[in-house]
Amino acid sequence: MSWAPFNSIINNHDIMDDIKEKETYIIKPNYTEEQLEAIETKILESYTSQKNITIDYYSNNKIIPIKGIISKIDPIYKRIYISNKYLYFNNIIDIK
């Protein structure tokens, strides 16, 4: 068995990866009623026009861009269906 002075007890690479990942965490922004209404209006316009859009979606402390066409709006559960995924309205950050 060879001697590994820096990896003997804890794998340093795993610790560094965890630290780098935590540095990229983003705090979910809070929106006013006006901002939420603007996002809702963009969703309705995109749904009726069936245009390809990009949604910035908050998930797991990151913002993920999702492209596609909104094919369904579910007002009961407050979510939309785009690109074979359900996205909850509360986690939508922006629509482009």
C-alpha positions in Angstrom: 0.0 0.0 0.0 1.4 3.4 -1.0 1.5 6.3 1.3 -0.9 9.2 0.5 -0.3 12.0 2.9 -3.1 14.3 1.8 -5.8 11.8 1.1 -5.3 9.5 4.1 -8.4 10.2 6.1 -10.8 12.4 4.1 -10.8 12.8 0.4 -9.9 16.4 -0.2 -11.4 16.5 -3.7 -14.9 15.7 -2.3 -14.6 18.4 0.2 -13.5 21.0 -2.3 -16.3 20.0 -4.7 -18.9 20.5 -1.9 -17.5 23.9 -1.1 -17.5 25.0 -4.8 -21.1 23.7 -5.1 -22.3 25.6 -2.0 -20.7 28.8 -3.4 -22.9 28.6 -6.4 -26.1 28.4 -4.4 -28.6 31.1 -5.3 -31.2 32.4 -2.8 -34.7 32.4 -4.3 -35.8 36.0 -4.9 -39.1 37.4 -3.4 -41.4 39.2 -5.8 -44.0 41.8 -5.3 -47.6 41.3 -6.5 -46.9 43.4 -9.6 -43.9 41.3 -10.6 -45.9 38.1 -10.1 -48.7 39.5 -12.3 -46.2 40.4 -15.0 -44.9 36.8 -15.0 -48.5 35.5 -15.1 -49.3 37.7 -18.0 -46.2 36.5 -19.9 -47.2 32.9 -19.3 -50.7 33.5 -20.6 -49.4 35.3 -23.7 -46.9 32.5 -24.4 -49.6 29.9 -24.0 -52.1 31.6 -26.3 -49.5 32.4 -29.0 -47.8 29.0 -28.7 -44.4 30.6 -29.1 -41.1 29.1 -28.0 -39.9 30.7 -24.8 -37.2 30.3 -22.2 -38.2 30.1 -18.5 -35.6 30.7 -15.8 -36.7 28.1 -13.1 -35.5 27.9 -9.5 -34.7 24.4 -8.5 -32.3 23.0 -5.9 -30.7 26.4 -5.1 -29.9 27.0 -8.8 -31.6 28.7 -11.7 -32.2 26.4 -14.6 -33.2 27.7 -18.1 -35.9 25.6 -19.7 -36.9 26.2 -23.3 -40.1 25.1 -25.0 -43.7 25.8 -25.7 -46.3 25.9 -22.9 -48.7 23.1 -23.6 -50.9 23.1 -20.5 -51.7 25.5 -17.6 -53.0 23.9 -14.4 -54.5 26.6 -12.2 -55.5 24.2 -9.4 -51.9 23.1 -8.6 -50.5 26.4 -9.9 -48.2 24.8 -12.5 -47.5 24.8 -16.2 -46.5 22.0 -18.5 -43.5 22.7 -20.8 -40.9 20.4 -22.4 -42.4 17.3 -20.8 -42.0 18.8 -17.3 -44.4 20.4 -14.8 -43.1 23.7 -13.5 -44.6 25.3 -10.4 -45.5 29.0 -10.8 -43.9 29.9 -7.5 -40.5 28.7 -8.8 -40.5 30.6 -12.1 -38.0 33.4 -11.9 -38.3 35.0 -15.4 -39.7 34.4 -18.9 -37.9 35.4 -22.0 
